[in-house]
């Protein structure tokens, strides 16, 4: 028999259910408050970011945790803002990126949020090898996440991890292409570089953006014909100052092509002065320019047959054969140059005497016997190696040992 002192079972269960429901309600309210707080923080961060960047995707700008970045940009702008380079590119003291070569993909980690990173590739657009931090970004990948411990990214037009596909289209217009949640946009930036942007929408919201320098920025070498055209146009730019095809095919900029030609002129003029016993480091500017002018006229007389390439479609490795005709200038000036050397004069008088003695021979310059060489082609390493280009220069200028 149940004692009247104790409440019935169902009467005891009711308060427990009520207490449990109240607990769940408190937890739910806490979660909603926390969620609302995070959304409020993101909205405030978005407003602050929008004060730093505009609405145009073409700007290449984005804000990460309150700091503005751009694509492309020098990688040191990232490392100076609390990011550090991971994997094999971390050793900046030993690794250098060659001219016009793109690196493998690597990551930059954030010092404050070690679990978060951005993916990158670097490219050296200068003429000399540089450490990775001095190179420019050629590829950038950033994840957009609402996680509390993640980086908060704001794109032009206020696009964030909370934005939908419709928000993206409203901000940037219809994509150039669309494929299974990927929206593709292309534009040409203020520096004339073609940029490809990929925005991924997953589970209804934006979760990743990629920027990439498009392949259209550089000349394409994908088969034997294009390889031969590249080698021939590079030689024409170097020795004749003829940049038309080299620049039109986007193998390089006109500025760099002109620098390539001037470097060739300087190289031959210094080699010529060295051969004649003239100190090119102390000679007067006027005499030095005289030797450069002779060099321009001599190197434009070099010639070669059309390069013949062996490179299958889509192949990376191959070869190119070049038949070259070195100039004979050093041979034909030898007797008159020796007379000046035996005269006993010194300094600028000696240098001017040499200049006067060799100038009449420029128009008499012809060619030595042809030399045919075959060079390896590696499309991942500048088509032809720097050492092979140097050998080609020396053969054509008759400086090869």
C-alpha positions as CSV (number, residue, x, y, z in Angstrom):
1,X,0.0,0.0,0.0
2,X,1.4,3.4,-1.1
3,X,2.0,5.9,1.7
4,X,0.1,9.2,1.3
5,X,3.3,10.9,2.4
6,X,4.9,10.4,-1.0
7,X,3.5,12.1,-4.2
8,X,2.3,9.7,-6.9
9,X,5.0,8.8,-9.6
10,X,3.4,10.9,-12.3
11,X,3.3,13.9,-10.0
12,X,7.0,13.5,-9.3
13,X,7.9,13.2,-13.0
14,X,6.1,16.4,-14.0
15,X,8.4,18.8,-12.2
16,X,11.4,16.9,-13.6
17,X,10.1,17.4,-17.1
18,X,9.5,21.0,-16.4
19,X,13.0,21.4,-15.0
20,X,14.5,19.6,-18.0
21,X,12.6,21.8,-20.5
22,X,13.7,24.9,-18.7
23,X,17.3,23.8,-18.9
24,X,17.1,23.1,-22.6
25,X,15.4,26.5,-23.1
26,X,18.3,28.2,-21.2
27,X,20.9,26.3,-23.3
28,X,19.0,27.2,-26.5
29,X,18.8,30.8,-25.5
30,X,22.5,30.8,-24.8
31,X,23.3,29.3,-28.1
32,X,21.1,31.7,-29.9
33,X,22.7,34.6,-28.0
34,X,26.2,33.3,-28.9
35,X,25.2,32.9,-32.5
36,X,23.7,36.3,-32.6
37,X,26.8,37.7,-31.0
38,X,29.1,36.1,-33.6
39,X,26.9,37.3,-36.4
40,X,26.9,40.8,-34.9
41,X,30.7,40.7,-34.7
42,X,31.0,39.6,-38.3
43,X,28.6,42.3,-39.4
44,X,30.6,45.0,-37.6
45,X,33.9,43.6,-39.1
46,X,32.2,43.6,-42.5
47,X,31.3,47.3,-42.1
48,X,34.8,48.2,-41.0
49,X,36.3,46.2,-44.0
50,X,34.0,48.0,-46.5
51,X,35.5,51.2,-45.4
52,X,38.9,49.9,-46.6
53,X,37.9,48.5,-50.0
54,X,35.4,49.3,-52.7
55,X,32.8,47.3,-54.5
56,X,34.7,46.3,-57.6
57,X,36.1,42.7,-57.9
58,X,38.6,44.1,-60.5
59,X,40.4,45.9,-57.6
60,X,41.8,42.6,-56.5
61,X,41.4,43.8,-52.9
62,X,40.2,41.8,-49.9
63,X,40.3,42.2,-46.1
64,X,41.3,39.4,-43.7
65,X,40.8,40.0,-40.0
66,X,40.7,43.8,-40.6
67,X,43.9,44.0,-42.7
68,X,43.6,44.9,-46.4
69,X,45.5,42.8,-49.0
70,X,45.6,42.8,-52.7
71,X,46.2,40.4,-55.6
72,X,48.7,40.4,-57.0
73,X,51.1,41.8,-54.4
74,X,54.6,41.3,-53.1
75,X,54.6,38.4,-50.6
76,X,56.5,40.5,-48.0
77,X,53.3,42.5,-47.6
78,X,51.8,39.4,-46.1
79,X,54.8,38.3,-44.0
80,X,55.0,41.8,-42.6
81,X,51.4,41.5,-41.4
82,X,51.8,38.4,-39.3
83,X,51.9,35.6,-41.8
84,X,54.8,33.1,-42.2
85,X,55.8,30.9,-45.0
86,X,55.5,27.1,-44.6
87,X,57.2,24.1,-46.1
88,X,60.3,24.2,-48.5
89,X,60.0,28.0,-49.2
90,X,60.6,28.9,-45.5
91,X,64.4,28.9,-45.9
92,X,64.6,32.3,-47.6
93,X,68.4,32.4,-47.2
94,X,69.0,29.6,-49.7
95,X,66.0,29.5,-52.0
96,X,65.7,32.0,-54.9
97,X,63.1,32.1,-57.7
98,X,64.5,32.6,-61.2
99,X,63.2,35.3,-63.6
100,X,59.7,34.7,-64.9
101,X,59.4,31.3,-63.1
102,X,56.4,30.4,-61.0
103,X,56.8,28.4,-57.8
104,X,55.0,25.4,-56.6
105,X,52.0,26.1,-54.3
106,X,52.8,26.7,-50.6
107,X,51.0,28.1,-47.6
108,X,51.2,31.1,-45.4
109,X,50.1,30.5,-41.8
110,X,48.8,33.2,-39.5
111,X,50.8,33.8,-36.3
112,X,47.6,34.5,-34.3
113,X,45.5,31.7,-35.8
114,X,47.9,28.8,-36.5
115,X,45.1,26.5,-37.8
116,X,44.2,29.0,-40.6
117,X,46.2,29.5,-43.7
118,X,46.1,30.9,-47.3
119,X,47.5,29.0,-50.3
120,X,49.8,30.8,-52.7
121,X,52.1,30.5,-55.7
122,X,54.8,33.1,-56.4
123,X,56.3,34.4,-59.6
124,X,59.4,36.4,-60.2
125,X,58.5,39.2,-62.7
126,X,61.9,40.9,-62.4
127,X,65.1,40.2,-64.3
128,X,67.2,38.8,-61.5
129,X,66.6,35.9,-59.1
130,X,64.8,36.9,-55.9
131,X,64.0,35.4,-52.5
132,X,60.5,34.1,-52.2
133,X,59.3,37.0,-50.0
134,X,60.3,39.5,-52.8
135,X,58.3,37.6,-55.5
136,X,54.7,38.4,-56.4
137,X,51.6,36.3,-55.8
138,X,50.5,34.5,-59.0
139,X,47.9,32.4,-57.2
140,X,46.0,33.0,-54.0
141,X,43.4,30.7,-52.3
142,X,41.5,31.8,-49.2
143,X,38.8,29.9,-47.3
144,X,35.8,31.9,-46.0
145,X,34.5,30.4,-42.8
146,X,32.1,31.5,-40.1
147,X,34.1,29.6,-37.4
148,X,35.0,31.6,-34.4
149,X,38.7,30.7,-34.6
150,X,38.8,31.2,-38.4
151,X,40.0,34.2,-40.3
152,X,37.2,36.5,-41.3
153,X,37.4,37.5,-45.0
154,X,35.6,40.3,-46.7
155,X,35.6,40.7,-50.5
156,X,34.7,43.8,-52.6
157,X,31.0,44.5,-52.4
158,X,30.7,43.1,-48.9
159,X,30.8,39.4,-49.9
160,X,31.6,37.2,-46.9
161,X,31.1,33.6,-45.6
162,X,27.4,34.6,-45.1
163,X,26.9,35.5,-48.7
164,X,24.9,33.4,-51.2
165,X,25.3,32.8,-54.9
166,X,22.6,35.5,-55.4
167,X,24.6,37.9,-53.4
168,X,27.7,37.3,-55.5
169,X,25.9,37.8,-58.7
170,X,24.2,41.0,-57.4
171,X,27.7,42.3,-56.4
172,X,29.7,41.2,-59.5
173,X,27.2,40.4,-62.2
174,X,26.6,37.2,-64.0
175,X,29.8,35.0,-64.0
176,X,31.7,34.4,-67.2
177,X,31.4,30.7,-66.5
178,X,29.6,28.6,-63.9
179,X,30.2,24.9,-63.0
180,X,28.8,22.9,-60.1
181,X,28.9,25.6,-57.5
182,X,31.9,27.4,-59.0
183,X,31.5,30.9,-60.3
184,X,34.3,32.2,-62.7
185,X,35.1,35.9,-63.3
186,X,37.9,37.3,-65.5
187,X,39.2,40.8,-65.7
188,X,42.3,42.8,-66.7
189,X,43.8,44.8,-63.8
190,X,45.4,48.3,-63.9
191,X,48.8,46.8,-64.7
192,X,47.4,45.0,-67.8
193,X,47.4,41.5,-66.2
194,X,44.6,39.1,-67.0
195,X,43.2,37.8,-63.7
196,X,40.9,34.7,-63.2
197,X,38.7,34.6,-60.1
198,X,37.0,31.5,-58.9
199,X,34.3,31.7,-56.2
200,X,33.0,28.5,-54.6
201,X,29.5,28.3,-53.1
202,X,29.0,25.3,-50.9
203,X,25.9,24.6,-48.8
204,X,24.3,27.8,-50.0
205,X,27.1,30.2,-49.0
206,X,30.5,31.3,-50.2
207,X,33.3,29.2,-48.7
208,X,36.4,29.8,-50.9
209,X,37.9,32.3,-53.3
210,X,40.8,31.9,-55.7
211,X,42.7,34.5,-57.7
212,X,45.1,33.5,-60.4
213,X,47.2,35.2,-63.1
214,X,45.8,33.8,-66.2
215,X,47.9,31.8,-68.7
216,X,47.0,34.5,-71.3
217,X,49.5,36.8,-69.7
218,X,52.4,34.8,-71.1
219,X,53.3,33.4,-74.4
220,X,52.3,29.8,-74.9
221,X,54.9,27.1,-75.8
222,X,53.1,23.9,-76.1
223,X,54.5,22.3,-79.3
224,X,57.5,22.4,-81.6
225,X,56.3,25.3,-83.8
226,X,55.7,27.5,-80.8
227,X,59.1,26.5,-79.3
228,X,60.9,27.5,-82.5
229,X,59.0,30.8,-82.6
230,X,60.0,31.5,-79.0
231,X,63.7,30.9,-79.5
232,X,63.8,32.8,-82.8
233,X,61.9,35.9,-81.4
234,X,64.1,35.9,-78.3
235,X,67.2,36.0,-80.5
236,X,65.8,38.8,-82.6
237,X,64.9,40.8,-79.6
238,X,68.4,40.2,-78.1
239,X,70.6,41.0,-81.1
240,X,68.5,43.1,-83.4
241,X,66.3,45.0,-80.9
242,X,63.3,43.7,-82.8
243,X,60.7,43.1,-80.1
244,X,57.6,42.9,-82.3
245,X,56.9,39.1,-82.2
246,X,58.4,38.6,-78.8
247,X,56.1,41.2,-77.2
248,X,53.1,40.4,-79.3
249,X,53.2,36.7,-78.3
250,X,53.5,37.9,-74.7
251,X,56.9,36.2,-74.1
252,X,57.8,39.3,-72.2
253,X,56.9,43.0,-71.9
254,X,58.4,45.6,-74.2
255,X,60.3,47.1,-71.3
256,X,62.0,43.8,-70.5
257,X,62.6,43.1,-74.2
258,X,64.4,46.4,-74.6
259,X,66.4,45.7,-71.4
260,X,67.3,42.3,-72.9
261,X,68.7,44.1,-76.0
262,X,70.6,46.8,-74.0
263,X,72.1,44.1,-71.8
264,X,73.4,42.2,-74.9
265,X,74.9,45.5,-76.2
266,X,76.6,46.1,-72.9
267,X,77.9,42.6,-72.7
268,X,79.5,42.7,-76.1
269,X,81.0,46.2,-75.7
270,X,82.6,45.2,-72.4
271,X,84.0,42.0,-73.9
272,X,85.3,43.9,-76.8
273,X,87.1,46.5,-74.6
274,X,88.5,43.6,-72.5
275,X,89.8,41.9,-75.7
276,X,91.5,45.2,-76.7
277,X,93.0,45.9,-73.3
278,X,90.7,48.9,-72.6
279,X,89.6,49.3,-68.9
280,X,85.9,49.7,-69.3
281,X,85.5,50.6,-65.6
282,X,87.6,53.8,-65.9
283,X,87.2,54.8,-69.5
284,X,85.3,58.1,-70.2
285,X,81.6,58.0,-70.8
286,X,82.0,59.3,-74.3
287,X,84.4,56.6,-75.3
288,X,82.3,53.9,-73.6
289,X,79.3,55.0,-75.6
290,X,81.5,54.8,-78.7
291,X,82.2,51.1,-78.0
292,X,78.5,50.5,-77.3
293,X,77.6,52.0,-80.7
294,X,80.1,49.8,-82.4
295,X,78.7,46.8,-80.5
296,X,75.1,47.6,-81.7
297,X,76.3,47.5,-85.3
298,X,78.3,44.3,-84.9
299,X,75.8,42.2,-83.1
300,X,73.0,43.1,-85.5
301,X,75.2,41.3,-88.1
302,X,75.0,37.9,-86.4
303,X,72.6,35.4,-88.0
304,X,71.2,32.0,-87.5
305,X,69.0,29.6,-89.4
306,X,65.4,29.1,-88.2
307,X,65.5,26.9,-85.0
308,X,64.3,23.4,-85.4
309,X,62.5,22.0,-82.4
310,X,61.6,18.5,-81.3
311,X,58.8,18.8,-78.9
312,X,55.6,16.8,-79.0
313,X,52.2,18.4,-78.4
314,X,51.7,18.6,-74.6
315,X,55.2,17.5,-73.9
316,X,57.3,19.3,-71.3
317,X,60.8,18.0,-72.3
318,X,62.3,18.2,-75.8
319,X,65.1,19.8,-77.8
320,X,65.9,22.6,-80.2
321,X,68.6,22.7,-82.9
322,X,70.2,26.0,-83.9
323,X,72.7,26.6,-86.7
324,X,74.6,29.8,-85.8
325,X,76.9,32.1,-87.9
326,X,79.4,33.9,-85.6
327,X,80.7,37.3,-86.6
328,X,84.4,37.6,-87.6
329,X,84.9,41.1,-86.2
330,X,87.5,40.2,-83.7
331,X,89.6,38.5,-86.4
332,X,89.5,41.4,-88.9
333,X,90.4,44.1,-86.4
334,X,93.4,42.2,-85.0
335,X,96.2,43.8,-87.1
336,X,95.1,47.4,-86.6
337,X,94.3,46.8,-82.9
338,X,97.8,45.4,-82.4
339,X,99.4,48.5,-83.9
340,X,97.6,50.7,-81.3
341,X,98.7,48.3,-78.5
342,X,102.3,48.7,-79.7
343,X,102.1,52.5,-79.8
344,X,102.8,53.0,-76.1
345,X,99.9,55.4,-75.5
346,X,97.8,54.9,-72.3
347,X,94.5,55.7,-70.6
348,X,91.8,57.4,-72.6
349,X,94.2,58.2,-75.4
350,X,94.8,54.4,-75.8
351,X,91.1,53.7,-75.6
352,X,90.3,56.4,-78.2
353,X,93.0,55.1,-80.5
354,X,91.5,51.6,-80.3
355,X,88.0,53.0,-81.0
356,X,89.3,54.9,-84.1
357,X,91.2,51.9,-85.4
358,X,88.4,49.4,-85.3
359,X,85.5,51.6,-86.4
360,X,86.2,51.4,-90.1
361,X,86.0,47.6,-89.9
362,X,82.4,47.4,-88.7
363,X,81.0,47.5,-92.2
364,X,83.4,44.8,-93.3
365,X,82.1,42.3,-90.7
366,X,81.1,39.0,-92.1
367,X,80.7,35.5,-90.6
368,X,82.8,32.5,-89.6
369,X,81.9,28.9,-90.4
370,X,78.5,28.0,-89.1
371,X,78.2,26.1,-85.8
372,X,75.2,23.8,-85.1
373,X,74.2,23.0,-81.5
374,X,71.3,21.1,-80.0
375,X,69.9,22.3,-76.6
376,X,67.6,20.7,-74.1
377,X,64.1,22.2,-73.8
378,X,62.3,22.2,-70.5
379,X,59.0,24.1,-70.4
380,X,59.0,24.1,-66.6
381,X,62.4,25.9,-66.5
382,X,62.3,28.8,-69.0
383,X,62.3,26.6,-72.1
384,X,66.1,26.9,-72.5
385,X,68.4,27.1,-69.5
386,X,70.3,30.3,-68.6
387,X,73.6,28.5,-69.2
388,X,72.6,27.5,-72.7
389,X,71.4,31.0,-73.6
390,X,74.9,32.3,-72.4
391,X,76.6,29.8,-74.7
392,X,74.4,30.8,-77.7
393,X,75.3,34.5,-77.0
394,X,79.0,33.7,-76.9
395,X,78.9,31.6,-80.1
396,X,77.1,34.3,-82.1
397,X,79.5,37.0,-80.8
398,X,82.5,34.8,-81.4
399,X,83.4,35.0,-77.7
400,X,83.2,31.2,-77.1
401,X,86.4,29.6,-76.0
